[in-house]
């Protein structure tokens, strides 16, 4: 975390203004992380708020000497894990309805459509992974964390993480190849 939101001592009140600034600064990142971990679009806002409820409650446990985002990711991972275990969770496609014909759009819209299609391809390929592999893949390949940083975040051994990453990369590559062979992007 930064100096604007030091972790309070147990029983000490939380600086609400600083917490709001943290919420506003990190909400988009948490939202994107939840989506990458497999949350349905319609549930993202609620799950992001759930993450920040946990952050608010557990702020006294946070060590400000450590990076904030891995700590947030750990909370988001647990929130998504609980969400996916619920009986009401069922697999849905991560792909949004088709966007209008890109040939009839200006170049900046074409670029936006291409980014959206690439994002959809990544989300669909991630959808085939179990949550443990998906978390390591997202943290390493998409968020750029090192294996030691991920180990500290998820409290999993380095060897296990390297194995999960290797398997996740293979599953991701296979999924992308299958999607493309079906003409999905």
Phi, psi and omega per residue, in radians:
X1 nan 3.035 3.108
X2 -1.841 3.107 -3.084
X3 -1.125 -0.319 -3.116
X4 -1.283 -0.223 3.123
X5 -2.473 1.279 3.087
X6 -1.198 2.565 3.114
X7 -1.165 2.229 3.139
X8 -1.293 2.702 3.036
X9 -1.208 2.682 3.121
X10 -0.927 2.296 -3.139
X11 1.498 -0.177 3.135
X12 -1.487 2.481 -3.132
X13 -1.194 2.655 3.129
X14 -1.557 2.418 3.072
X15 -1.238 1.803 -3.043
X16 -1.132 -0.611 3.124
X17 -1.149 -0.767 3.124
X18 -1.181 -0.661 3.099
X19 -1.111 -0.726 3.110
X20 -1.064 -0.710 3.108
X21 -1.103 -0.731 3.081
X22 -1.063 -0.815 3.138
X23 -1.000 -0.859 -3.115
X24 -1.156 -0.620 -3.110
X25 -1.282 -0.624 -3.002
X26 -1.858 -0.102 -3.075
X27 -1.009 -0.825 -3.108
X28 -1.080 -0.698 3.128
X29 -1.148 -0.761 3.114
X30 -1.096 -0.769 3.127
X31 -1.002 -0.847 3.136
X32 -1.115 -0.712 3.132
X33 -1.110 -0.770 3.114
X34 -1.056 -0.704 3.124
X35 -1.130 -0.734 3.126
X36 -1.141 -0.480 -3.140
X37 -1.484 -0.032 3.000
X38 1.896 0.192 3.082
X39 -1.278 2.491 3.107
X40 -1.236 2.578 -3.122
X41 -0.929 -0.736 -3.068
X42 -1.189 -0.301 -3.106
X43 -1.810 -0.078 -3.015
X44 -1.045 -0.816 -3.111
X45 -1.049 -0.826 -3.123
X46 -1.092 -0.742 -3.139
X47 -1.176 -0.667 3.097
X48 -1.097 -0.721 3.094
X49 -1.132 -0.671 3.079
X50 -1.037 -0.707 3.111
X51 -1.046 -0.793 -3.093
X52 -1.277 -0.427 3.000
X53 -1.132 -0.770 3.100
X54 -1.119 -0.751 3.112
X55 -0.995 -0.816 -3.119
X56 -1.056 -0.778 -3.120
X57 -1.213 -0.585 -3.015
X58 -1.788 0.169 -3.070
X59 -0.999 -0.602 3.128
X60 -1.147 -0.377 3.129
X61 -1.465 -0.248 -3.071
X62 -1.308 2.389 3.084
X63 -1.697 1.866 -3.078
X64 -1.099 -0.211 3.102
X65 -1.331 -0.259 -3.138
X66 -1.738 2.748 3.133
X67 -1.113 2.550 -3.091
X68 -1.285 -0.831 -2.991
X69 -1.090 -0.681 3.047
X70 -1.071 -0.638 3.087
X71 -1.128 -0.780 3.087
X72 -1.082 -0.693 3.137
X73 -1.082 -0.743 3.114
X74 -1.004 -0.727 3.113
X75 -1.188 -0.791 3.124
X76 -1.060 -0.704 3.116
X77 -1.029 -0.797 -3.127
X78 -1.186 -0.663 3.112
X79 -1.110 -0.786 3.124
X80 -1.173 -0.677 3.115
X81 -1.035 -0.812 3.092
X82 -1.110 -0.728 3.135
X83 -1.055 -0.783 -3.104
X84 -1.245 -0.414 3.118
X85 -1.362 -0.388 -3.120
X86 -1.053 2.532 -3.137
X87 -1.087 -0.490 -3.091
X88 -1.319 -0.222 3.140
X89 -1.367 2.244 3.032
X90 -2.397 2.648 -3.108
X91 -1.130 2.306 3.015
X92 -2.292 2.736 3.103
X93 -1.187 2.450 3.098
X94 -1.452 -0.061 -3.067
X95 -1.508 2.274 3.086
X96 -1.352 2.865 3.065
X97 -0.970 2.671 -3.082
X98 -0.988 2.459 3.105
X99 -1.485 2.695 -3.131
X100 -0.959 2.779 -3.091
X101 -0.877 2.060 -3.083
X102 -1.178 -0.427 -3.101
X103 -1.145 -0.415 -3.094
X104 -1.683 0.207 -3.068
X105 -1.929 2.683 3.070
X106 -1.131 2.833 -3.071
X107 -0.957 -0.705 -3.127
X108 -1.172 -0.567 3.072
X109 -1.272 -0.626 3.070
X110 -1.063 -0.739 3.111
X111 -1.113 -0.708 3.118
X112 -1.131 -0.726 3.108
X113 -1.110 -0.746 3.135
X114 -1.101 -0.737 3.095
X115 -1.095 -0.722 3.118
X116 -1.108 -0.727 3.115
X117 -1.153 -0.699 3.102
X118 -1.124 -0.756 3.101
X119 -1.057 -0.773 3.132
X120 -1.096 -0.690 3.100
X121 -1.068 -0.806 3.130
X122 -1.079 -0.819 -3.121
X123 -1.109 -0.695 3.122
X124 -1.166 -0.711 3.103
X125 -1.156 -0.661 3.106
X126 -1.163 -0.501 -3.062
X127 -1.054 -0.435 -3.128
X128 -1.447 -0.063 -3.102
X129 -1.634 2.629 2.991
X130 -1.279 2.833 -2.986
X131 -1.096 -0.642 -3.130
X132 -1.119 -0.797 3.111
X133 -1.181 -0.714 -3.125
X134 -1.068 -0.738 -3.133
X135 -1.079 -0.795 -3.140
X136 -1.132 -0.761 3.134
X137 -1.058 -0.822 -3.124
X138 -1.089 -0.840 -3.108
X139 -1.110 -0.727 -3.063
X140 -1.437 -0.951 -3.005
X141 -1.409 -0.592 -3.073
X142 -1.740 -0.653 -3.119
X143 -1.702 -0.188 3.032
X144 1.356 0.362 3.103
X145 -1.409 2.626 3.086
X146 -1.444 2.857 3.109
X147 -1.043 -0.751 3.085
X148 -1.055 -0.649 3.089
X149 -1.160 -0.698 3.122
X150 -1.172 -0.697 3.115
X151 -1.035 -0.716 3.120
X152 -1.196 -0.603 -3.128
X153 -1.259 -0.828 -3.033
X154 -1.699 -0.068 -3.072
X155 0.855 0.976 3.112
X156 -2.262 2.579 -3.099
X157 -1.150 2.695 3.122
X158 -1.013 -0.800 -3.103
X159 -1.066 -0.727 3.103
X160 -1.090 -0.729 -3.137
X161 -1.156 -0.727 3.086
X162 -1.068 -0.697 3.119
X163 -1.137 -0.809 3.121
X164 -1.076 -0.699 -3.140
X165 -1.136 -0.762 3.127
X166 -1.050 -0.821 3.127
X167 -1.133 -0.703 -3.137
X168 -1.137 -0.726 3.107
X169 -1.065 -0.755 3.136
X170 -1.123 -0.789 3.125
X171 -1.110 -0.701 3.140
X172 -1.111 -0.833 -3.138
X173 -1.076 -0.759 3.107
X174 -1.089 -0.771 -3.119
X175 -1.112 -0.755 3.119
X176 -1.082 -0.770 3.131
X177 -1.074 -0.746 3.130
X178 -1.141 -0.752 3.141
X179 -1.096 -0.781 -3.138
X180 -1.170 -0.624 3.136
X181 -1.190 -0.455 3.079
X182 -1.495 -0.045 3.136
X183 1.443 0.440 -3.088
X184 -1.480 -0.119 3.066
X185 3.000 nan nan
